[in-house]
């Protein structure tokens, strides 16, 4: 059943099921509440579970301007207040991990945090960053060989290097993605007072295990569990193991 609230001036879709202590599920880039379907059905037996579509995803409205992690965090903070979530545990995947990091770094009401294949450490080399290099090359080559020839020369490289997330996004969401991917949250990690569980896929190439180890070293109360033979979606690739670890952490 679709449920909506207004946060940061936008209509936000959410799904809330179960009863008990609050758990808030925050999806990754390009996803929606649907990606949490299995986990939500497992957790709702013991907890009140809320999953949201971030603005610009699923059935939520797109932002009217270029948002950064701060904007998405303020929107989530307002949503927590609107829905009356009490001392929630945050479970964030990828981009949802970014929001979880910033939100828990400044709100003592956060009970626990589970970062799953989370973003937050600025990548040294991303496909989008590489495409920006080609954008600079395009400006130079246009002056030398003309716009038409440059398009034929440069565009194939940009298309092959740009991530699927970037190519599939709408105009304003492309700009938002370019902004948030450059935001490094390492300075916020030591401010997190809540216990943090890091769950990572051993073969994650989008946010590698090396990022998880940096987070583990910076967050005061953090522990890392690495799932063998899993990639960036460890919670989907091994859902029963994931649920068991999450449930034990929530009960501890």
Secondary structure, DSSP 8 states (H G I E B T S, - for coil): --EEEEETTEEEEEEEE--SEEEEEE--TT--GGGGHHHHHHHTTTEEEEEE--TTSTTS---SS---HHHHHHHHHHHHHHTT--S-EEEEETHHHHHHHHHHHH-TT--EEEEES---S--SS-HHHHHHHHHHHHHHHHHHH-HHHHHHHHHHHHHHHS-HHHHHS-HHHHHHHHHHTT---HHHHTT--SEEEEEEETT-SSS-HHHHHHHHHHSTTEEEEEETT--TTHHHHTHHHHHHHHHHHHH-
